[in-house]
C-alpha cells in the first residue's frame, strides 16, 4: 500500500492531520493531505498506519535500502 492510497480513502478530509514517520518513529513531515511535504511522500510504501478520533493519521513508511 502506498501513502497515495491512504490519502484517497474516506478517512482523509481537508481537516485531517497526517503525520509521516520513518521506521524509527521519527517524524518526517506533518500536515494536511494537500501540502507539498505530504504529497512528496505519496508514492512511499506504507508499513503501517493508524487513525485517531481527533482526525489524526499516523503513517509509518518503509525505508528503502539502496545496497
C-alpha positions as CSV (number, residue, x, y, z in Angstrom):
1,X,0.0,0.0,0.0
2,X,1.2,3.5,-0.8
3,X,0.5,6.7,1.0
4,X,-1.5,7.8,-2.0
5,X,-4.0,5.0,-1.4
6,X,-4.5,6.2,2.2
7,X,-4.8,9.9,1.0
8,X,-7.6,8.8,-1.3
9,X,-9.5,6.9,1.4
10,X,-12.7,8.3,3.1
11,X,-10.9,8.7,6.4
12,X,-8.9,11.6,5.0
13,X,-10.6,15.1,4.7
14,X,-9.3,18.6,4.5
15,X,-9.1,18.9,8.3
16,X,-7.1,15.6,8.8
17,X,-3.6,16.0,10.2
18,X,-1.2,13.5,8.7
19,X,2.0,12.6,10.5
20,X,4.5,10.6,8.4
21,X,7.2,8.8,10.3
22,X,10.1,6.5,9.4
23,X,10.6,3.0,10.8
24,X,12.3,4.5,13.9
25,X,9.1,6.6,14.5
26,X,11.0,9.8,13.7
27,X,8.6,12.4,12.3
28,X,9.5,13.2,8.7
29,X,6.6,15.6,8.0
30,X,3.3,16.7,9.4
31,X,0.5,18.5,7.7
32,X,-2.7,18.2,5.6
33,X,-3.0,15.9,2.6
34,X,-2.7,18.8,0.1
35,X,0.6,20.2,1.4
36,X,3.8,19.6,-0.6
37,X,5.6,17.9,2.3
38,X,2.9,15.2,2.5
39,X,2.5,14.9,-1.3
40,X,6.2,14.4,-1.7
41,X,5.8,11.0,0.1
42,X,2.7,9.9,-1.9
43,X,4.5,7.0,-3.6
44,X,6.2,5.8,-0.4
45,X,5.3,2.3,0.7
46,X,3.4,2.2,4.0
47,X,4.5,-0.2,6.7
48,X,1.5,0.7,9.0
49,X,-0.9,3.4,9.8
50,X,-3.4,4.4,12.4
51,X,-6.3,6.8,12.6
52,X,-7.2,8.6,15.9
53,X,-10.7,10.0,16.6
54,X,-9.2,13.5,16.8
55,X,-8.8,13.3,13.0
56,X,-5.1,12.5,13.0
57,X,-3.5,9.8,10.9
58,X,-0.1,8.4,11.7
59,X,1.7,6.8,8.8
60,X,4.9,4.7,9.2
61,X,6.7,4.3,5.9
62,X,9.1,1.6,4.9
63,X,12.6,2.8,4.4
64,X,14.3,1.9,1.1
65,X,17.6,0.2,1.3
66,X,20.0,1.2,-1.5
67,X,22.5,-1.6,-1.0
